[in-house]
């Protein structure tokens, strides 16, 4: 009987007639870049296969940077998606490399880097006379040299707004108040906690 059922399921799979959640074939996890957006409703997250994992929280798996990540979706009081945390605790090196490589093509620019003795703050650099372009380039150079550092924290800002915000010669906190809807990403890599990426809006960065 077991062989007969397996053969029937295989024929159905090849013919495209097998139900999606039959137990033999499953939908692929959602793609972070294609399927997820800030502000989306809890109903849409549930439709993508994510489940409640606490107050104003939904969890599941997503695909990003050619890897499968643990995802936590944090919602506001109205149920709209406020931010996303992607994490991987075990395979730190591989996931850290994948995340950094992908973020280079993610329409964001590094503005703060902290990796042991290697530190860069683009906002401070601009206040000290650097142009926005020079300040971002300096942070990218520091970031490029952190591959051997065990602990790295990087803050990225939407590339379409980063130069305008830096040109104000203000602080990170003031920039967040000036452009609360700008996309920001905080990537943290540590031996203890692995890789963690926070994807949020600038105005809610300090609420996470």
C-alpha positions, -999 to 999 in steps of 0.1 A, spaced: 0 0 0 29 24 9 45 19 -26 12 24 -43 5 57 -26 41 69 -33 37 60 -70 3 78 -72 18 109 -55 47 109 -79 25 107 -110 3 135 -96 33 157 -89 47 152 -124 13 159 -140 9 191 -119 -23 179 -103 -10 174 -67 -26 198 -42 -1 224 -29 -3 213 8 -7 176 3 24 168 23 44 157 -7 49 191 -23 51 224 -6 52 260 -17 87 276 -15 92 301 13 84 337 3 111 359 -12 120 387 11 126 413 -17 97 403 -39 70 394 -14 75 415 17 70 453 22 67 475 52 31 484 60 16 452 47 -13 437 67 -13 407 90 -38 390 67 -13 392 38 15 378 60 -7 350 71 -16 343 34 22 340 27 23 312 54 36 331 84 21 324 119 17 344 151 47 340 175 38 365 201 20 398 206 21 418 174 46 392 160 45 367 131 73 343 123 84 320 95 111 314 69 120 336 39 145 334 11 170 362 8 206 365 -6 202 329 -19 198 317 17 169 306 39 164 329 69 144 329 101 121 359 99 103 378 125 77 403 114 68 430 140 35 448 136 22 481 149 -10 485 169 -31 484 138 -15 452 126 6 467 98 41 455 93 65 478 112 98 461 106 114 427 98 143 409 115 161 382 95 185 360 115 207 329 114 225 318 145 245 288 133 262 294 99 275 329 107 303 332 82 284 321 51 253 341 60 273 372 69 291 371 36 258 366 17 241 394 36 269 419 30 272 410 -7 235 414 -12 232 447 6 258 461 -17 232 458 -44 202 466 -22 198 503 -29 212 513 5 246 529 15 266 523 47 267 554 70 279 538 103 304 509 107 316 496 141 340 466 140 365 466 168 390 494 161 375 500 127 349 527 130 332 550 106 304 576 111 294 593 79 274 620 98 304 629 119 327 629 88 304 654 70 303 677 100 341 676 99 343 687 63 339 656 41 313 656 13 284 632 16 300 611 -12 334 610 5 318 601 39 298 572 24 329 560 5 350 561 37 324 539 55 324 515 26 362 512 27 361 506 64 334 479 59 354 463 31 383 458 56 362 441 84 361 406 69 384 392 98 365 410 126 344 388 148 318 415 156 305 440 130 276 464 131 266 484 100 238 509 95 226 515 59 203 542 46 183 543 14 207 555 -13 181 579 -28 181 599 4 215 594 21 233 623 4 205 647 11 204 637 48 242 638 52 243 672 35 223 686 64 254 681 86 234 669 114 232 638 136 218 604 129 189 610 153 180 643 136 182 627 102 157 601 113 133 628 124 138 646 90 131 615 69 111 591 91 99 570 61 134 564 46 144 527 45 172 518 69 189 484 75 210 475 105 232 444 100 248 429 132 273 400 131 285 384 164 300 350 173 273 346 200 242 356 181 251 350 145 238 372 118 209 396 124 194 421 99 168 446 109 148 462 80 127 492 90 118 528 85 142 555 98 115 570 121 111 537 140 148 527 142 151 534 179 119 515 187 133 481 179 
